[in-house]
Amino acid sequence: MALTLTQLRQTLDDMDAPELREVLVALYRASADNKRQLAALLEGDHSGLLDRLETELEKAFRTSGRLPTMKVGGAKKALSAYLKVAAPADALDAELRYVEAGVLCLHAYG
């Protein structure tokens, strides 16, 4: 059975600082997405998440070069991760980039 958010909060409340530190280290090591997310939350560095968004938008909508794949799952995931940590104005800018890339692709390829 999956851990609910309430259960997670209760478990984390019961942990002491060294245990919490080990959980964060394990999450950091688990994936590149976790590394970017933790860096954005703890250091205020959103550049990794923004770079990932730009890469995924280029893959999905191909603003230059080859034909677009139109597979937007990666771009949606990257946008969602960025929106969780970005300031409201930056979040709006990222959402507009996503829409603009899609409209430009539609205009170019029909």
KOLBAKE-64660 format. One record per residue (C-alpha): residue in one letter; chain; x, y, z. Coordinates in nm, 2 decimals. Layout:
// KOLBAKE-64660
<site><keza>A</keza><nuba>A</nuba><xx>X</xx><yy>Y</yy><zz>Z</zz></site>
...
// end
This chain:
// KOLBAKE-64660
<site><keza>M</keza><nuba>A</nuba><xx>0.00</xx><yy>0.00</yy><zz>0.00</zz></site>
<site><keza>A</keza><nuba>A</nuba><xx>0.13</xx><yy>0.34</yy><zz>-0.09</zz></site>
<site><keza>L</keza><nuba>A</nuba><xx>0.23</xx><yy>0.59</yy><zz>0.18</zz></site>
<site><keza>T</keza><nuba>A</nuba><xx>-0.01</xx><yy>0.88</yy><zz>0.21</zz></site>
<site><keza>L</keza><nuba>A</nuba><xx>0.10</xx><yy>1.24</yy><zz>0.26</zz></site>
<site><keza>T</keza><nuba>A</nuba><xx>-0.05</xx><yy>1.23</yy><zz>0.62</zz></site>
<site><keza>Q</keza><nuba>A</nuba><xx>0.15</xx><yy>0.91</yy><zz>0.70</zz></site>
<site><keza>L</keza><nuba>A</nuba><xx>0.46</xx><yy>1.06</yy><zz>0.56</zz></site>
<site><keza>R</keza><nuba>A</nuba><xx>0.42</xx><yy>1.37</yy><zz>0.77</zz></site>
<site><keza>Q</keza><nuba>A</nuba><xx>0.37</xx><yy>1.16</yy><zz>1.08</zz></site>
<site><keza>T</keza><nuba>A</nuba><xx>0.67</xx><yy>0.95</yy><zz>1.01</zz></site>
<site><keza>L</keza><nuba>A</nuba><xx>0.89</xx><yy>1.25</yy><zz>0.95</zz></site>
<site><keza>D</keza><nuba>A</nuba><xx>0.77</xx><yy>1.42</yy><zz>1.27</zz></site>
<site><keza>D</keza><nuba>A</nuba><xx>0.89</xx><yy>1.11</yy><zz>1.46</zz></site>
<site><keza>M</keza><nuba>A</nuba><xx>1.24</xx><yy>1.12</yy><zz>1.31</zz></site>
<site><keza>D</keza><nuba>A</nuba><xx>1.53</xx><yy>1.30</yy><zz>1.46</zz></site>
<site><keza>A</keza><nuba>A</nuba><xx>1.78</xx><yy>1.52</yy><zz>1.26</zz></site>
<site><keza>P</keza><nuba>A</nuba><xx>2.03</xx><yy>1.25</yy><zz>1.16</zz></site>
<site><keza>E</keza><nuba>A</nuba><xx>1.75</xx><yy>1.02</yy><zz>1.03</zz></site>
<site><keza>L</keza><nuba>A</nuba><xx>1.60</xx><yy>1.31</yy><zz>0.83</zz></site>
<site><keza>R</keza><nuba>A</nuba><xx>1.94</xx><yy>1.39</yy><zz>0.69</zz></site>
<site><keza>E</keza><nuba>A</nuba><xx>1.98</xx><yy>1.03</yy><zz>0.57</zz></site>
<site><keza>V</keza><nuba>A</nuba><xx>1.64</xx><yy>1.03</yy><zz>0.41</zz></site>
<site><keza>L</keza><nuba>A</nuba><xx>1.73</xx><yy>1.34</yy><zz>0.21</zz></site>
<site><keza>V</keza><nuba>A</nuba><xx>2.06</xx><yy>1.20</yy><zz>0.11</zz></site>
<site><keza>A</keza><nuba>A</nuba><xx>1.89</xx><yy>0.88</yy><zz>-0.02</zz></site>
<site><keza>L</keza><nuba>A</nuba><xx>1.64</xx><yy>1.09</yy><zz>-0.21</zz></site>
<site><keza>Y</keza><nuba>A</nuba><xx>1.92</xx><yy>1.30</yy><zz>-0.36</zz></site>
<site><keza>R</keza><nuba>A</nuba><xx>2.10</xx><yy>1.00</yy><zz>-0.48</zz></site>
<site><keza>A</keza><nuba>A</nuba><xx>1.79</xx><yy>0.83</yy><zz>-0.62</zz></site>
<site><keza>S</keza><nuba>A</nuba><xx>1.75</xx><yy>1.03</yy><zz>-0.94</zz></site>
<site><keza>A</keza><nuba>A</nuba><xx>1.86</xx><yy>1.34</yy><zz>-1.13</zz></site>
<site><keza>D</keza><nuba>A</nuba><xx>1.51</xx><yy>1.48</yy><zz>-1.10</zz></site>
<site><keza>N</keza><nuba>A</nuba><xx>1.54</xx><yy>1.46</yy><zz>-0.72</zz></site>
<site><keza>K</keza><nuba>A</nuba><xx>1.88</xx><yy>1.64</yy><zz>-0.73</zz></site>
<site><keza>R</keza><nuba>A</nuba><xx>1.73</xx><yy>1.93</yy><zz>-0.94</zz></site>
<site><keza>Q</keza><nuba>A</nuba><xx>1.43</xx><yy>1.95</yy><zz>-0.71</zz></site>
<site><keza>L</keza><nuba>A</nuba><xx>1.63</xx><yy>1.96</yy><zz>-0.39</zz></site>
<site><keza>A</keza><nuba>A</nuba><xx>1.88</xx><yy>2.21</yy><zz>-0.53</zz></site>
<site><keza>A</keza><nuba>A</nuba><xx>1.59</xx><yy>2.44</yy><zz>-0.63</zz></site>
<site><keza>L</keza><nuba>A</nuba><xx>1.42</xx><yy>2.41</yy><zz>-0.29</zz></site>
<site><keza>L</keza><nuba>A</nuba><xx>1.72</xx><yy>2.43</yy><zz>-0.07</zz></site>
<site><keza>E</keza><nuba>A</nuba><xx>1.95</xx><yy>2.66</yy><zz>-0.26</zz></site>
<site><keza>G</keza><nuba>A</nuba><xx>1.70</xx><yy>2.87</yy><zz>-0.45</zz></site>
<site><keza>D</keza><nuba>A</nuba><xx>1.87</xx><yy>2.76</yy><zz>-0.78</zz></site>
<site><keza>H</keza><nuba>A</nuba><xx>1.60</xx><yy>2.70</yy><zz>-1.04</zz></site>
<site><keza>S</keza><nuba>A</nuba><xx>1.84</xx><yy>2.70</yy><zz>-1.34</zz></site>
<site><keza>G</keza><nuba>A</nuba><xx>1.86</xx><yy>2.32</yy><zz>-1.35</zz></site>
<site><keza>L</keza><nuba>A</nuba><xx>1.48</xx><yy>2.29</yy><zz>-1.36</zz></site>
<site><keza>L</keza><nuba>A</nuba><xx>1.45</xx><yy>2.56</yy><zz>-1.62</zz></site>
<site><keza>D</keza><nuba>A</nuba><xx>1.72</xx><yy>2.41</yy><zz>-1.84</zz></site>
<site><keza>R</keza><nuba>A</nuba><xx>1.54</xx><yy>2.08</yy><zz>-1.82</zz></site>
<site><keza>L</keza><nuba>A</nuba><xx>1.22</xx><yy>2.25</yy><zz>-1.93</zz></site>
<site><keza>E</keza><nuba>A</nuba><xx>1.39</xx><yy>2.41</yy><zz>-2.23</zz></site>
<site><keza>T</keza><nuba>A</nuba><xx>1.54</xx><yy>2.08</yy><zz>-2.33</zz></site>
<site><keza>E</keza><nuba>A</nuba><xx>1.20</xx><yy>1.90</yy><zz>-2.31</zz></site>
<site><keza>L</keza><nuba>A</nuba><xx>1.03</xx><yy>2.18</yy><zz>-2.50</zz></site>
<site><keza>E</keza><nuba>A</nuba><xx>1.29</xx><yy>2.15</yy><zz>-2.78</zz></site>
<site><keza>K</keza><nuba>A</nuba><xx>1.24</xx><yy>1.77</yy><zz>-2.79</zz></site>
<site><keza>A</keza><nuba>A</nuba><xx>0.86</xx><yy>1.79</yy><zz>-2.81</zz></site>
<site><keza>F</keza><nuba>A</nuba><xx>0.81</xx><yy>2.09</yy><zz>-3.03</zz></site>
<site><keza>R</keza><nuba>A</nuba><xx>1.14</xx><yy>2.12</yy><zz>-3.22</zz></site>
<site><keza>T</keza><nuba>A</nuba><xx>1.17</xx><yy>2.49</yy><zz>-3.25</zz></site>
<site><keza>S</keza><nuba>A</nuba><xx>1.47</xx><yy>2.43</yy><zz>-3.48</zz></site>
<site><keza>G</keza><nuba>A</nuba><xx>1.60</xx><yy>2.14</yy><zz>-3.69</zz></site>
<site><keza>R</keza><nuba>A</nuba><xx>1.42</xx><yy>1.81</yy><zz>-3.73</zz></site>
<site><keza>L</keza><nuba>A</nuba><xx>1.05</xx><yy>1.74</yy><zz>-3.71</zz></site>
<site><keza>P</keza><nuba>A</nuba><xx>0.89</xx><yy>1.76</yy><zz>-3.36</zz></site>
<site><keza>T</keza><nuba>A</nuba><xx>0.80</xx><yy>1.44</yy><zz>-3.17</zz></site>
<site><keza>M</keza><nuba>A</nuba><xx>0.49</xx><yy>1.59</yy><zz>-3.02</zz></site>
<site><keza>K</keza><nuba>A</nuba><xx>0.55</xx><yy>1.38</yy><zz>-2.71</zz></site>
<site><keza>V</keza><nuba>A</nuba><xx>0.48</xx><yy>1.63</yy><zz>-2.44</zz></site>
<site><keza>G</keza><nuba>A</nuba><xx>0.50</xx><yy>1.41</yy><zz>-2.13</zz></site>
<site><keza>G</keza><nuba>A</nuba><xx>0.85</xx><yy>1.51</yy><zz>-2.05</zz></site>
<site><keza>A</keza><nuba>A</nuba><xx>0.78</xx><yy>1.88</yy><zz>-2.10</zz></site>
<site><keza>K</keza><nuba>A</nuba><xx>0.47</xx><yy>1.86</yy><zz>-1.88</zz></site>
<site><keza>K</keza><nuba>A</nuba><xx>0.67</xx><yy>1.69</yy><zz>-1.61</zz></site>
<site><keza>A</keza><nuba>A</nuba><xx>0.95</xx><yy>1.94</yy><zz>-1.63</zz></site>
<site><keza>L</keza><nuba>A</nuba><xx>0.71</xx><yy>2.23</yy><zz>-1.62</zz></site>
<site><keza>S</keza><nuba>A</nuba><xx>0.53</xx><yy>2.09</yy><zz>-1.32</zz></site>
<site><keza>A</keza><nuba>A</nuba><xx>0.86</xx><yy>2.05</yy><zz>-1.13</zz></site>
<site><keza>Y</keza><nuba>A</nuba><xx>0.96</xx><yy>2.41</yy><zz>-1.21</zz></site>
<site><keza>L</keza><nuba>A</nuba><xx>0.62</xx><yy>2.55</yy><zz>-1.11</zz></site>
<site><keza>K</keza><nuba>A</nuba><xx>0.66</xx><yy>2.39</yy><zz>-0.77</zz></site>
<site><keza>V</keza><nuba>A</nuba><xx>0.96</xx><yy>2.61</yy><zz>-0.68</zz></site>
<site><keza>A</keza><nuba>A</nuba><xx>0.94</xx><yy>2.92</yy><zz>-0.91</zz></site>
<site><keza>A</keza><nuba>A</nuba><xx>0.81</xx><yy>3.26</yy><zz>-0.81</zz></site>
<site><keza>P</keza><nuba>A</nuba><xx>0.47</xx><yy>3.35</yy><zz>-0.95</zz></site>
<site><keza>A</keza><nuba>A</nuba><xx>0.61</xx><yy>3.57</yy><zz>-1.23</zz></site>
<site><keza>D</keza><nuba>A</nuba><xx>0.87</xx><yy>3.31</yy><zz>-1.33</zz></site>
<site><keza>A</keza><nuba>A</nuba><xx>0.60</xx><yy>3.04</yy><zz>-1.32</zz></site>
<site><keza>L</keza><nuba>A</nuba><xx>0.38</xx><yy>3.24</yy><zz>-1.56</zz></site>
<site><keza>D</keza><nuba>A</nuba><xx>0.68</xx><yy>3.30</yy><zz>-1.79</zz></site>
<site><keza>A</keza><nuba>A</nuba><xx>0.75</xx><yy>2.92</yy><zz>-1.80</zz></site>
<site><keza>E</keza><nuba>A</nuba><xx>0.39</xx><yy>2.84</yy><zz>-1.88</zz></site>
<site><keza>L</keza><nuba>A</nuba><xx>0.39</xx><yy>3.10</yy><zz>-2.16</zz></site>
<site><keza>R</keza><nuba>A</nuba><xx>0.71</xx><yy>2.94</yy><zz>-2.30</zz></site>
<site><keza>Y</keza><nuba>A</nuba><xx>0.53</xx><yy>2.61</yy><zz>-2.31</zz></site>
<site><keza>V</keza><nuba>A</nuba><xx>0.22</xx><yy>2.75</yy><zz>-2.49</zz></site>
<site><keza>E</keza><nuba>A</nuba><xx>0.44</xx><yy>2.96</yy><zz>-2.72</zz></site>
<site><keza>A</keza><nuba>A</nuba><xx>0.64</xx><yy>2.66</yy><zz>-2.83</zz></site>
<site><keza>G</keza><nuba>A</nuba><xx>0.33</xx><yy>2.46</yy><zz>-2.90</zz></site>
<site><keza>V</keza><nuba>A</nuba><xx>0.17</xx><yy>2.74</yy><zz>-3.10</zz></site>
<site><keza>L</keza><nuba>A</nuba><xx>0.49</xx><yy>2.79</yy><zz>-3.30</zz></site>
<site><keza>C</keza><nuba>A</nuba><xx>0.50</xx><yy>2.42</yy><zz>-3.37</zz></site>
<site><keza>L</keza><nuba>A</nuba><xx>0.14</xx><yy>2.42</yy><zz>-3.48</zz></site>
<site><keza>H</keza><nuba>A</nuba><xx>0.19</xx><yy>2.72</yy><zz>-3.70</zz></site>
<site><keza>A</keza><nuba>A</nuba><xx>0.50</xx><yy>2.56</yy><zz>-3.86</zz></site>
<site><keza>Y</keza><nuba>A</nuba><xx>0.37</xx><yy>2.20</yy><zz>-3.91</zz></site>
<site><keza>G</keza><nuba>A</nuba><xx>0.00</xx><yy>2.24</yy><zz>-3.91</zz></site>
// end
